[in-house]
């Protein structure tokens, strides 16, 4: 092989290395983009889950307040019944 043939071989190898580097970079960037989209979707689902949890907690808090009012009412009724029974004795 003469010098000209070696230059062609080295140039061909260089072009293949360049093409491989470009293809790998494109694939790498595509994978990064897909991972970012998946992370955004996951964060959106977590946000929906957190909002549902907050709504559930607010409903439970409201129900507990109602139950607390009912227990207070029962306590006052029980107290009045006890007073009546003490007066009757």
Secondary structure, DSSP 8 states (H G I E B T S, - for coil): --HHHHHHHHHHHHHHHHHHHHHHHHHHHHHHHHHHHHHHHHHHHHHHHHHHHHHHHHHHHHHHHHHHHHHHHHHHHHHHHHHHHHHH-
